[in-house]
Amino acid sequence: MKSFPRIQTTAAAGLLAIPLLLSGCGIFGSQGAAQIDPPPANVEAQMLQTADQVNQTSSSGKTSTENTNQTTVYLKNDQGLLAPVSLNLPKGSKEGKLNQVMESLVQDGTYASSIPEGFQGVLPKGTQVTHVSVDKKQKLAVVEFTKPFMNYDVKDERKIMEAVTWTLTDNPDVQNVQLWVDGQKLNEMPVAHTPLNQPLNRTVGINLELTPGANVSQTSPVTVYFSSSTKSGVPYFVPVTRLVPAGGDTVKAALAQLIQGPVQGDGLQQVLTSNTSVEQVETAKDGVVTVSLKDDMFQPGEKVPAQLLQSLVLTVTENTKSDKVRIWMNGSKDVVGDDNQKYSEPVSRPEALNHIPI
């Protein structure tokens, strides 16, 4: 199986915990209120230009990993959205690696110099990570913080839950997360009192968008990957969770949201055009998901922007148990990205996401 360049492993999204969503509505009720704009007239040129930037940066900004551990953490960008960012942290014991990744989420913390410009951790300044332990049998990570963890703004409560959960569950031994402070298990978050009666997992979503008036109990979550870029023009992927009508095909619903595009004003960029249509989604016995698309923007034999194809792979694997995807387009079973990767053959979900030079 093939892997496209440098994108990070994550688990399937699953169903959102409805009680958690309902209890958190006050925290993120303002999100998703903006309308989704149609793609701009020059979207093709924008997509191709960004694809060129992807190719130019895929081989640049690499850091020697001889004395470092490469890991992905979820940091807040300039728009206030959480994005996975690959960091090179000093090598230490395997047991201490999860402590490191949690410490990297602390604002102006120990690893602040390893964080690219335009990103920051979501944990309050002064927070220390006392311990992170993992029960591999239960796939449960227990992370204990010191009391400064409780000194955050109410608007950051959900971001903290999401960042800690998604960072820890990047580890294949972790599916659920439990939060402790100074030797005491938290039954609710300290500021807005979001319930923590059950361990956190990826069902909490990330960068959750709620449509005003949506009936949460009749919906299911999907997580899609749009693109953004740093001030210096380095592109990166950002996951967004949206709610769609329950009972439908999850992958098709996710791809429909990817085609619909990002919300106006959130700093995200269109990946697929509104002219794209999903002709078929099939899962083979070996677990490979085949996505057949139609988009008259691309001619037979023309290389497709790698950014578009990588976004599809991330979105599909985020919403299924499979980590392998093949993409066919306009009836062609020979789809090559402008990174020279053949995406019409099974492509594995990548092991590292968003390498951004410091």
C-alpha positions, 0 to 999 in steps of 0.5 A, spaced: 500 500 500 502 507 498 502 513 503 501 520 500 507 525 503 506 526 511 499 526 513 497 524 520 493 517 522 487 518 526 481 514 528 474 514 525 469 519 527 463 515 530 457 517 533 457 524 537 455 523 544 448 526 544 448 528 551 455 532 551 453 535 545 446 538 548 450 540 554 455 544 550 451 548 546 452 554 550 459 553 549 459 553 541 452 556 539 455 561 535 459 557 531 456 555 524 451 561 524 454 563 517 452 561 511 456 557 506 459 561 500 459 558 493 466 557 490 469 563 487 469 564 480 477 563 480 476 557 484 480 552 479 486 557 479 486 558 487 486 550 487 491 549 482 496 555 486 495 552 493 497 545 490 503 548 487 504 550 494 503 543 497 508 540 492 513 546 493 513 545 501 512 537 501 520 537 501 522 543 505 522 545 512 524 538 514 527 537 521 533 532 523 529 527 527 535 523 529 534 526 536 527 527 536 520 524 536 515 526 531 508 526 533 502 530 532 498 535 536 492 539 535 493 546 536 489 553 535 491 557 529 490 564 527 482 563 526 481 559 533 480 553 529 484 546 532 489 543 527 493 537 527 501 539 527 507 535 526 512 537 531 519 534 533 520 533 540 526 531 544 527 524 544 525 520 551 522 514 554 516 511 550 512 512 557 514 519 557 512 521 550 504 522 552 507 527 557 510 531 552 505 531 547 500 534 553 505 539 555 506 541 548 499 544 548 500 548 554 500 556 552 508 558 552 510 552 555 516 547 555 515 546 548 513 553 545 519 554 541 517 547 537 511 550 535 510 554 528 508 561 528 501 562 528 499 556 532 498 556 540 496 551 545 490 551 548 491 549 555 492 555 560 499 558 562 502 554 568 499 548 567 503 542 568 502 535 566 503 530 572 502 524 569 499 520 563 497 513 563 494 508 558 490 502 560 492 498 553 486 493 555 481 498 555 484 503 550 484 508 556 488 514 557 488 518 564 491 525 564 492 528 570 494 536 570 495 541 576 490 546 578 492 552 573 489 547 568 482 550 571 484 557 569 481 558 562 476 562 559 469 559 558 470 560 550 476 555 550 472 549 554 470 545 548 477 547 544 481 544 550 476 538 551 477 537 543 485 538 543 486 533 549 482 528 546 484 528 539 491 529 540 491 523 545 487 518 540 492 519 535 496 514 539 493 507 536 493 504 544 488 510 546 481 510 544 478 514 550 481 519 555 479 521 562 481 528 565 484 528 572 486 535 576 491 534 582 489 527 584 481 528 583 477 525 577 473 530 573 466 529 573 465 535 569 469 541 566 471 546 571 468 553 568 462 551 563 461 545 567 460 540 561 459 533 563 465 528 564 461 522 566 463 518 561 471 518 558 472 523 552 473 520 545 473 522 538 465 522 538 466 529 541 468 532 534 472 537 532 471 544 530 464 543 531 459 547 526 452 547 528 446 549 524 442 554 528 435 550 529 438 543 528 435 538 531 441 534 534 437 528 536 436 527 529 443 527 526 449 524 526 456 527 525 461 527 520 468 530 520 471 533 513 478 536 512 478 543 508 485 546 507 488 553 510 495 556 509 499 560 514 501 567 513 507 565 509 503 561 504 504 554 507 498 549 506 495 545 511 489 541 513 484 542 518 478 538 520 471 540 521 465 536 524 458 537 521 452 534 523 448 531 517 441 527 517 442 520 521 441 514 517 444 515 511 451 513 508 456 516 512 462 517 507 457 520 502 454 525 507 461 527 509 463 528 501 457 532 500 459 536 506 466 537 503 463 539 496 459 544 499 465 547 502 467 551 508 463 556 512 465 564 510 470 567 514 473 561 518 479 562 514 478 555 510 479 554 503 475 550 498 478 543 496 472 540 491 468 545 486 461 545 487 461 541 480 464 535 483 459 529 484 460 522 487 458 517 483 459 511 487 462 509 494 464 501 495 468 498 500 471 491 498 472 485 502 479 487 504 477 494 507 479 498 501 474 504 500 473 506 492 470 513 491 468 514 484 468 522 482 465 526 476 468 533 475 469 536 468 474 540 471 479 535 469 481 532 463 483 525 461 490 524 463 491 530 467 494 530 473 489 532 479 491 537 485 494 532 490 491 537 496 484 535 493 486 527 493 489 528 500 483 531 503 479 526 500 483 520 503 483 524 510 475 525 509 474 518 507 478 514 512 476 519 518 469 516 517 470 509 516 474 504 519 478 503 513 485 506 512 486 505 505 482 509 499 483 509 492 480 514 487 477 514 480 475 520 477 471 521 470 471 513 469 478 513 469 482 508 473 488 511 472 488 517 477 495 521 478 496 527 483 501 532 481 505 529 487 506 523 482 502 519 487 497 514 484 491 515 487 487 510 483 491 504 487 490 503 495 493 509 498 494 508 506 492 514 511 498 517 512 502 517 519 504 524 519 500 531 518 501 538 517 509 539 517 510 546 518 516 549 518 518 553 525 
